Amino acid sequence: MTAANPKHQDLLARRLELVAGLSALNAQALKLTQLLAGLEMEVLRLELALKQAPAEGELARELLDELRTAHESAEAESGRQSQCAGRIETVEQEIEALDRLLQQAMEREGRTS
C-alpha cells in the first residue's frame, strides 16, 4: 500500500479503529452528560435548602460552601463535555474523509459501493 493509493482493506481497518474510538467517545459523552445532570440536581437541591435555611449560621455557611463546590464541579464537567464533543466532531470528520478515500480505492479496484 502506498500513501497515495491505499488499499480498501487497509482503509476499512483504519475505519474500524476510528469507529471503535468514536463509540468510546460517545460513551464518555453520555457519562459526562449524566454526571453534569447530577451536579445540576445537586445545585438545585442546595439552592432550595438555602431558601429554607436561616440566612445566617453554620448551616447556611456549609450550604453556601457546598453550593460553590457544586457550581465549580459543574463548570469543570461542562468544559470536559465540550472537549469531548470536539473530539467526537474531529473523529466524525476523519471517518468522512476516510469514507471518501475508501470509495476512491474501491473505484480504482473496479468495485462499486
DADA-V596727 format. One record per run of one state. SS is the DSSP state (H for helix, E for strand, L for the rest). FROM is the first residue (numbers start at 1). TO is the last residue. If there is no record, write none. Layout:
BEGIN
ss: [SS SS]
from: [FROM FROM]
to: [TO TO]
END
This chain:
BEGIN
ss: [L H L H L]
from: [1 8 53 58 109]
to: [7 52 57 108 113]
END
